[in-house]
Amino acid sequence: MNSLSLQCCDGISTKPSSMHKLGGVFIDGLPKHISMLKIPGRWIAGNVRMSPMPVHIEHVKDIQNMMYEVLYHEITQEAQAYAEGTFLAFLKKEKVDPGVLSFFNGWNETHKTTSLVSGKIIMRLSADARYISHEEQAIYHNVLAHMHEVTKDDFGLGQKGHDGMYKYMANAFGAAAWVDDKYKINECNTFSDFLYNIGIAKHQSAMNSPEYWQSVMDAMMVSVASELWNGREYNFFAQFIEGKLLSFDASLNEDAKTLHKAKGYVMGHAGEVENRHGLHALGALQAFGRIAKLSFDTERLKNAMFDYNRRAGVAFCALQNVLTH
């Protein structure tokens, strides 16, 4: 990602960038981002280390054009407006109230793609690994490696202590009670139910059935959509998180370690992180399609992104409402 995103993350951008602008910057540079994408190398034993592997993604221009179409579509524009409105409404809060607690509860529900979709993809791929033909094993291993890159940060393999990040942030705002059931938001729980259902769809179907193969690919498409949406969402909020934390507790300015932990949930997902996850999910999708004998369908991915963004918009509309009413 270019300097614009990094400025947002370093807190030195003088004019906040919209989610739309952040998305446009990423899509503008999509060919470059893909050309630089690699599956990291790995120490094998002693002095033996596997080199990083360049990622092979096809139809880049078609994907780029499709992503522009999704970004500029009214579904995405409306969803981004609700998301930005939610964060701006939160930024206006000067103290914790039931709306703030519901915000933290509901916002958490919208960010369960790793555990409810991507993690279940990995579980399903692992269970099926022994049944993959010898000829297709190299591709299958590539799919698994991509999905590892999608999930490793959220599962604490790339960022130690990830599971505590949300708690540190909420506690810093004095909002630890967000976990109580009474602060649940129906629309946000419906969103996480959607993620769960996508993650397990057709998981008991015969492995070599078209329904099974397509269900895994559909889940991968949701991973792509989610991670790319998150790339805009977190980078947008990252522009404000430190200032807002300090407005709640000025003493954090004298405690760099605590401030770092408090803003870690947002900053740990900002910059290149989520967009890179999305591209690895895209790499997994295309590679898995070669095993499933299903052609990569740009139109189907576009519709999956529209559907995800629409659902995210419904959830953020509800989040904005609890903060403004």
PyMOL commands that set and color helices and strands:
alter all, ss='L'
color gray80, all
select helices_A, chain A and resi 3-10+19-28+30-36+60-72+74-92+98-109+113-131+134-151+162-172+176-179+181-183+186-200+210-238+241-248+250-254+256-262+264-267+273-292+298-324
alter helices_A, ss='H'
color red, helices_A
select strands_A, chain A and resi 38-39+42-45+48-50+53-54
alter strands_A, ss='S'
color yellow, strands_A
deselect
rebuild
show_as cartoon
